[in-house]
Amino acid sequence: MMGWLRVCLALLLLLQWTGADHDDDDHSVVHTKYRPGECLPGDKHKELACPEPEGPDYKACFQWRDETCCTAEFTEQLDTPRVTDVDGFRWDHCGNLSDRCHDYFVNMECFYRCSPNVAHWRNPNYTSAVLQLPVCREFCDEWYDACAADMTCATNWISDWLYVNEKNLCINSSSCRTFSDVYGSGKGLCEMLWGPSFVYSNTSSTDPDRECMTISWNVDQPSPNEVALNNIFGDAVNTVEAATCGGRGLSVWSALVTLVTMGVATVLL
């Protein structure tokens, strides 16, 4: 009996170690790291936490259909001419968004939920979110131009709400103002609307030395973000192996095999 207890304890310790995020040797927080084959964890992304292809039921966000972190069920919410909410989070708190503004929000939602690249900027304090992901300036500026006359009562769309019955409502003391009044520029929009999630990059999506993410592109074209990832992460792009689908830690069976190899399970003999 004591032998089994010792094995179980060792197994739990090994699983805990393999599931930890060993970002660097001195244990300092490093949130920007090349993480191929990973999706952000949490219920906003695929349960297996790794990008996979989707089939004909995939209704939107087609740039990522062949390697996506979102499910076909999620894309059904965006397969409509007028999206008013996503998973219950409402966009129309100050009236419907204009058509152009609406399309930019759809593109941003697709990128965050479906792109396998966002995990490189995983927020260490809230791992289903991103932190300071650099966005190419054109998207931010064009997003702002598209939404300048639209209205919002919240500056930070993550925190500046009153939640009633799980619905985001304008805080009583707030009023609806134009995006141009609230954000002032593409930089202000990208760096304020989703809190610290994104940063405005001064580089262009066509700059060969760019270190910024392109949010959307023609579905018939290859991803322009491969160039940016090579510029940002360098040799890691060619040397870091993709994570195993299903999670970063070992499975219980794999962990037990590892323990036997290490000699820990000899207590059973």
C-alpha positions in Angstrom: 0.0 0.0 0.0 2.8 2.4 0.9 4.4 1.7 -2.5 1.3 2.7 -4.3 1.0 5.9 -2.3 4.6 6.8 -3.1 4.0 6.2 -6.8 0.8 8.3 -6.8 2.6 11.2 -5.0 5.5 11.1 -7.4 3.0 11.0 -10.3 1.2 14.0 -9.1 4.4 15.9 -8.6 5.6 15.1 -12.1 2.2 16.1 -13.6 2.4 19.4 -11.7 5.9 20.1 -13.0 5.1 19.2 -16.6 2.0 21.4 -16.5 3.8 24.4 -15.2 4.8 27.2 -17.5 8.6 27.1 -17.5 9.1 30.3 -19.5 12.7 31.0 -18.4 15.4 29.8 -16.0 15.1 32.6 -13.4 11.3 32.3 -13.1 10.7 36.0 -14.0 7.4 36.7 -15.9 7.9 36.6 -19.6 4.6 36.7 -21.4 5.9 37.0 -25.0 7.2 33.6 -26.1 7.0 31.5 -29.2 4.4 28.9 -28.5 3.7 26.9 -31.8 0.8 24.5 -31.8 -0.9 26.2 -28.8 -4.2 28.0 -28.4 -5.1 30.1 -25.4 -6.8 28.0 -22.7 -10.3 28.6 -21.5 -13.8 28.4 -22.8 -13.3 31.0 -25.5 -11.0 28.6 -27.4 -10.9 25.0 -28.4 -11.1 22.5 -25.5 -7.9 20.7 -26.6 -6.0 24.0 -26.6 -4.3 23.4 -29.9 -5.2 24.6 -33.5 -6.9 22.1 -35.8 -8.6 22.2 -39.2 -12.4 22.6 -39.4 -14.8 21.4 -42.0 -17.8 22.7 -44.0 -19.7 23.7 -40.8 -17.1 26.5 -40.3 -19.1 29.6 -41.1 -16.7 32.6 -40.7 -13.1 33.6 -39.9 -12.0 31.6 -43.0 -8.4 32.8 -42.8 -7.9 30.3 -40.0 -10.1 27.4 -41.1 -7.2 25.1 -41.8 -5.5 25.7 -38.5 -7.9 27.3 -36.1 -8.3 27.8 -32.3 -12.0 28.3 -32.5 -14.9 25.9 -33.1 -17.4 25.8 -36.0 -20.1 26.5 -33.4 -18.4 29.8 -32.5 -18.3 30.9 -36.1 -22.0 30.4 -36.4 -22.5 33.5 -34.2 -20.7 35.6 -36.8 -22.5 34.1 -39.8 -25.0 36.9 -39.9 -25.2 40.3 -41.6 -25.6 42.0 -38.2 -23.8 40.7 -35.1 -25.2 42.3 -31.9 -23.5 40.1 -29.4 -20.9 37.3 -29.0 -21.5 34.8 -26.3 -23.9 37.3 -24.7 -21.5 40.2 -24.8 -23.3 43.0 -26.5 -21.9 45.4 -29.1 -25.1 47.5 -29.5 -25.2 49.2 -26.1 -25.4 52.6 -27.8 -27.2 51.4 -30.9 -26.1 49.2 -33.8 -22.6 49.7 -35.1 -22.2 51.0 -38.6 -21.5 48.4 -41.3 -17.8 49.3 -41.6 -17.3 49.5 -37.9 -19.2 46.2 -37.4 -16.9 44.4 -39.8 -13.8 45.5 -38.0 -15.1 44.1 -34.7 -15.9 40.8 -36.5 -12.3 40.7 -37.8 -10.9 41.4 -34.3 -13.1 38.7 -32.8 -12.0 36.2 -35.4 -8.4 37.0 -34.8 -8.6 36.7 -31.0 -10.7 33.6 -31.0 -9.4 31.7 -34.0 -5.8 32.7 -34.7 -3.1 30.2 -33.5 -0.7 33.2 -33.2 -2.3 34.9 -30.2 -0.9 32.4 -27.7 2.6 33.9 -28.2 1.3 36.9 -26.2 -0.5 35.0 -23.5 -1.4 37.1 -20.5 0.5 35.5 -17.5 -2.2 36.8 -15.1 -5.2 35.8 -17.2 -4.2 33.0 -19.5 -7.2 33.1 -21.7 -6.4 36.7 -22.7 -3.5 38.3 -24.5 -1.1 41.1 -23.3 0.5 43.8 -25.4 0.1 42.0 -28.7 1.5 44.4 -31.4 -1.1 45.3 -34.1 0.1 46.7 -37.4 -0.8 50.4 -37.7 -3.1 50.1 -40.8 -5.6 48.0 -39.0 -5.8 50.3 -36.0 -6.0 53.5 -38.1 -8.6 52.0 -40.5 -10.6 50.6 -37.6 -10.7 54.0 -36.0 -11.7 55.7 -39.3 -14.5 53.1 -39.7 -15.9 53.6 -36.2 -15.1 57.3 -35.6 -18.8 58.3 -35.7 -20.1 55.3 -33.9 -21.1 55.5 -30.2 -20.0 53.8 -27.0 -20.5 54.4 -23.3 -17.4 52.4 -22.3 -13.7 53.2 -22.8 -12.4 49.8 -21.7 -14.7 47.1 -23.1 -13.3 44.6 -20.7 -14.0 46.4 -17.4 -16.2 49.5 -17.9 -19.6 47.9 -17.6 -22.5 47.2 -15.3 -23.3 43.5 -15.5 -27.0 42.6 -14.9 -28.1 39.0 -15.5 -24.8 38.4 -17.3 -25.4 41.2 -19.8 -23.0 44.2 -20.1 -24.8 47.5 -19.7 -23.7 51.1 -19.6 -22.7 52.3 -16.1 -25.4 54.7 -14.8 -23.0 57.6 -14.7 -21.7 57.0 -18.3 -23.1 58.5 -21.5 -22.8 57.5 -25.1 -20.1 59.3 -27.0 -18.5 58.9 -30.4 -15.4 56.7 -30.8 -13.5 59.8 -31.9 -14.3 61.6 -28.6 -13.4 58.5 -26.5 -10.3 57.2 -28.3 -9.0 60.1 -30.5 -6.9 58.0 -32.9 -6.2 54.5 -34.1 -3.5 54.2 -31.4 -6.0 55.1 -28.7 -8.5 52.7 -30.0 -6.2 49.7 -30.2 -4.6 50.4 -26.8 -7.7 51.3 -24.9 -10.8 49.4 -26.1 -9.6 45.9 -25.0 -7.5 47.2 -22.1 -3.8 46.1 -22.3 -4.5 43.3 -24.8 -3.0 45.1 -27.8 -0.4 47.8 -28.6 -0.2 50.0 -31.7 2.8 49.3 -33.8 4.4 52.0 -35.9 5.3 49.5 -38.5 3.2 48.6 -41.6 1.9 45.2 -42.5 3.8 45.5 -45.8 7.2 46.4 -44.1 9.6 43.4 -44.6 11.0 44.1 -41.2 7.6 44.3 -39.4 7.1 43.0 -35.9 3.4 43.3 -35.8 0.4 41.1 -36.4 -2.0 41.6 -39.3 -5.6 41.0 -38.1 -7.3 40.2 -41.4 -6.3 39.6 -45.0 -7.7 38.2 -48.2 -8.7 34.6 -47.5 -7.1 33.5 -50.9 -3.7 34.8 -49.8 -1.2 33.2 -47.4 -0.9 34.6 -43.9 1.3 37.7 -43.8 2.0 37.0 -40.1 4.6 34.3 -40.9 7.1 37.0 -41.8 6.4 39.0 -38.7 6.8 35.9 -36.5 10.2 35.2 -38.0 11.2 38.8 -37.4 10.0 38.7 -33.8 11.1 35.3 -32.6 14.0 34.6 -34.9 15.6 31.1 -34.6 12.9 29.9 -32.3 10.5 29.6 -35.3 12.7 26.9 -36.7 13.9 25.2 -33.5 10.9 25.2 -31.1 8.7 22.1 -31.5 4.9 22.5 -31.6 3.1 21.6 -28.5 1.4 18.2 -28.3 -2.4 18.5 -28.9 -4.4 18.2 -25.8 -2.4 20.3 -23.4 1.1 21.1 -22.4 1.5 18.6 -19.6 2.0 14.9 -19.8 -1.0 12.5 -19.8 -1.3 10.3 -16.8 -0.1 7.3 -18.8 2.9 9.1 -20.3 3.8 10.4 -16.8 3.7 6.8 -15.4 5.9 5.6 -18.2 8.3 8.4 -17.4 8.3 7.5 -13.8 9.1 3.9 -14.6 12.0 5.0 -16.8 13.3 7.2 -14.0 13.1 4.2 -11.6 10.6 5.8 -9.3 8.0 3.0 -9.8 10.4 0.3 -8.7 8.8 0.4 -5.3 6.1 -1.8 -6.8 8.5 -4.6 -7.5 
